[in-house]
Structure formats: structure tokens, C-alpha cells
Amino acid sequence: MNHGKIQEALEWRYATKKFDASKKISAEDWRTLTESLKLAPSSYGIQPWKFLVIENPKIREELKPVSWNQTQVTDASHYVVFLYKDAIDQPYVDKYIQRMTEVRGVPAESLQGFKDMLINNLVKAPEEKIRVWSQRQAYIAMGFLLETAALLKIDATPMEGFSPSDYDRILGLEGSGWKSVATVALGYRHSEDSYQNLKKVRFADDTLIEYVK
């Protein structure tokens, strides 16, 4: 593994403020980016998330005013809205168990213990606890997307500066059990984006990382 290239990619990336709207991510690179979302880890492996790729330019224009008028919404090559599952119910657990039997070729009966644990820990848990937990899971997937984009030299901007309730309304999510929590704009930096020339400001290693021996 080339550690130098990884370090270079991490140094290269930044939260792009201005995208070049004329540059688009290739189909091959986009497939790799979507794989990073699909293969991201989640607690119990249950994936309480969904990713909306907003391709319709009219919808992007509608989302922009409720995103503090940030130009990344409309100018980025791809715009992904991260959704979290508001509650884990029995049908969702059943769906997951069924998928496990298909992928691993095991009988559903052998997964009964695991299924019971999911029901006790997730379905029967307080709604607010699951809501917060589910949101945190979505951010794990976001991290995988950002890292993969950096390795591909594709710019990516994680964004929380928007009105989730307005997004849910515009995207028709109300009553669906899914809610928006964050977004990521992906594409290529504009040559006029001065932020690309700024040095990263990070605390020193000994401030951030502590070894407990």
C-alpha cells in the first residue's frame, strides 16, 4: 500500500466552496463512489440509511434557497442527500434477515437469535434513541464517501447547512419513514475557488491523539 499517496489525497482534499459546473464525474468513478456507500459499515450491518442522488436540475434549484443559497447544490457534478431511517420496525428487520439468507445462503431459522436481538435492541428501543443512532450511522457512510472521493481526486463537500424539513417536503419524504440529515456535493473545484490554496488548520498530533498504555 502506498502510504504516501493516501497522505497526499488527505492533504489535497478540502471542503470545496465553488465547483466547476462544466466538469462531470465519469460513470466509472461514480460506480466506485456508490460502492463506497454500499460497502460502508453500520451497526449490526443493518444499514439504516438511504442515499438520494439528485439529478434533476429543477429540484436542485428548488433545494438551493433552503440550503443557504450555497452554489454547491446546483454546480456540483453530483449531489447526494443522506437519509436516515426514523425508526426500525419489524418489517425492516424481516427484510434485512431475508437479504442475509439470500446473500449467505443460510436458512432463516439459523438467524432467529440474531433477529430476536435486533428486535429487542432496535425495534423495542425508545424512538429518540433510534433516531440519534440512525443519524450517526449515516455519517459513517459519509466518511467512506469523502475518503474514496479524495483517493480518486474528486472534490467533495459535506454539508449540513440546509433545512431538513424543507428538504423532506421538496423530496417527498414526509410520511415515508426516511428523513434527511446531511448532504455531499461532488465534482471538481473551480479554478477561482480560493479555499483550495489555504493550508489546513489542525491541532497538533499530541493534542488530538493520546495513547493509553
C-alpha positions in Angstrom: 0.0 0.0 0.0 1.3 3.4 -0.9 1.0 5.4 2.3 2.4 8.5 0.6 -0.5 8.6 -1.9 -3.0 8.2 0.9 -1.4 11.1 2.8 -1.3 13.2 -0.4 -5.0 12.6 -1.0 -5.9 13.6 2.5 -3.9 16.7 2.2 -5.3 17.5 -1.2 -9.0 17.3 -0.2 -10.9 20.2 1.2 -14.5 21.3 1.5 -14.9 22.8 -1.9 -16.8 26.1 -1.9 -17.1 26.6 -5.7 -17.4 23.8 -8.2 -16.8 23.9 -11.9 -20.2 23.2 -13.3 -18.8 22.2 -16.7 -16.9 19.2 -15.3 -18.7 15.9 -14.6 -17.7 12.7 -12.8 -17.2 9.8 -15.1 -19.5 6.8 -14.9 -16.6 4.5 -13.8 -15.6 6.9 -11.0 -19.3 7.3 -9.9 -19.7 3.5 -9.7 -16.7 3.4 -7.3 -18.2 6.2 -5.2 -21.5 4.4 -4.9 -19.7 1.2 -3.9 -18.1 3.1 -1.0 -21.6 4.0 0.2 -22.9 0.4 -0.3 -19.9 -1.1 1.5 -19.7 1.3 4.4 -20.1 -0.3 7.8 -23.1 0.1 10.1 -24.1 -1.2 13.5 -25.4 -4.8 13.2 -24.8 -4.3 9.4 -28.5 -3.2 9.2 -27.8 0.0 7.1 -30.5 2.4 8.4 -29.8 4.8 5.6 -30.6 5.7 2.0 -28.8 8.0 -0.4 -30.7 10.2 -2.8 -28.7 11.3 -5.9 -30.4 14.5 -7.1 -30.0 14.6 -10.8 -33.0 16.7 -11.7 -31.7 20.3 -12.1 -35.1 21.8 -11.3 -35.1 20.0 -7.9 -31.6 21.2 -7.2 -32.7 24.8 -7.9 -35.6 24.3 -5.5 -33.2 23.0 -2.9 -30.7 25.8 -3.2 -32.7 28.5 -1.4 -33.3 26.2 1.6 -29.6 25.4 1.6 -28.5 28.9 2.5 -28.2 29.6 -1.3 -24.9 27.6 -1.4 -23.8 27.2 -5.1 -22.5 23.7 -4.5 -26.1 22.4 -4.6 -26.5 23.4 -8.2 -23.0 23.5 -9.6 -21.6 20.2 -8.3 -21.5 17.2 -10.8 -23.4 15.0 -8.3 -25.4 16.0 -5.2 -26.2 13.3 -2.6 -28.7 13.7 0.2 -28.1 11.3 3.1 -31.3 9.9 4.7 -31.7 8.1 8.0 -34.4 5.7 9.0 -36.6 7.4 11.6 -37.5 4.1 13.3 -36.6 0.5 12.9 -39.7 -1.6 12.7 -40.4 -5.3 12.4 -40.8 -5.3 8.5 -37.4 -3.7 8.1 -35.7 -6.3 10.3 -37.5 -9.0 8.3 -36.2 -7.5 5.1 -32.7 -7.5 6.4 -32.9 -11.1 7.6 -34.3 -12.1 4.2 -31.4 -10.4 2.5 -28.9 -12.2 4.7 -30.4 -15.6 3.8 -30.1 -14.7 0.1 -26.5 -13.5 0.2 -25.1 -16.0 2.6 -27.2 -19.0 1.6 -28.2 -19.8 5.2 -31.7 -20.8 6.4 -33.7 -18.1 8.2 -34.1 -20.3 11.2 -30.4 -20.1 11.9 -30.6 -16.4 12.2 -33.5 -16.4 14.7 -31.3 -15.5 17.6 -29.8 -12.5 15.7 -33.2 -11.4 14.6 -34.5 -11.5 18.2 -31.6 -9.4 19.3 -32.3 -6.8 16.6 -35.9 -6.6 17.7 -35.0 -6.2 21.3 -32.3 -3.6 20.7 -33.8 -1.7 17.8 -37.5 -2.2 17.3 -38.3 -2.0 21.0 -35.9 0.8 21.8 -37.1 4.4 22.5 -37.8 6.3 19.3 -35.4 9.2 20.1 -32.6 6.8 20.8 -33.0 5.1 17.4 -33.3 8.4 15.7 -30.0 9.6 17.0 -28.3 6.3 16.4 -29.6 6.1 12.8 -28.3 9.6 12.1 -24.8 8.6 13.4 -24.8 5.6 11.1 -25.4 7.8 8.1 -22.3 9.8 8.9 -20.2 6.7 8.8 -21.2 6.2 5.2 -20.5 9.9 4.5 -16.9 9.4 5.8 -16.4 6.5 3.4 -17.7 8.6 0.5 -15.4 11.5 1.3 -12.3 9.3 1.7 -13.0 7.5 -1.6 -13.6 10.7 -3.4 -10.2 12.1 -2.2 -8.4 9.0 -3.3 -10.0 9.4 -6.8 -9.0 13.2 -6.8 -12.7 14.1 -6.8 -13.7 17.1 -4.8 -16.4 16.6 -2.2 -18.2 18.9 0.3 -20.1 17.6 3.3 -22.9 20.0 4.1 -25.3 20.4 7.0 -26.3 24.0 6.1 -29.8 23.3 4.9 -33.3 23.0 6.3 -34.1 19.2 6.7 -37.8 19.8 7.0 -37.8 21.7 3.7 -35.7 19.0 2.1 -38.1 16.3 3.3 -41.0 18.3 1.8 -39.4 19.0 -1.5 -38.2 15.4 -1.9 -41.5 13.9 -0.9 -40.1 12.2 2.2 -42.9 13.2 4.6 -44.5 10.1 6.0 -42.0 7.8 4.3 -40.1 6.9 7.4 -36.9 8.5 5.9 -35.6 11.9 6.8 -32.7 14.0 5.5 -29.7 14.6 7.8 -26.8 15.8 5.6 -25.6 16.2 2.0 -22.5 15.8 0.0 -21.7 17.7 -3.2 -19.2 16.0 -5.5 -17.4 17.2 -8.6 -14.3 19.3 -9.4 -13.1 22.5 -7.9 -13.3 25.7 -9.8 -10.0 27.5 -10.5 -11.5 30.6 -8.8 -12.1 28.8 -5.5 -9.5 30.5 -3.3 -10.1 28.0 -0.5 -8.1 25.4 -2.3 -4.9 27.3 -1.6 -5.4 27.6 2.1 -3.4 25.5 4.5 -5.3 23.1 6.6 -5.6 24.1 10.3 -5.4 21.1 12.5 -4.4 20.7 16.2 -1.0 19.0 16.7 -0.9 15.2 16.9 -0.1 15.2 20.7 -3.3 17.3 21.2 -5.6 15.1 19.2 -4.2 11.6 19.7 -3.5 10.2 23.2 -2.1 6.7 23.8 -3.4 4.9 26.8 -0.8 2.4 28.0 
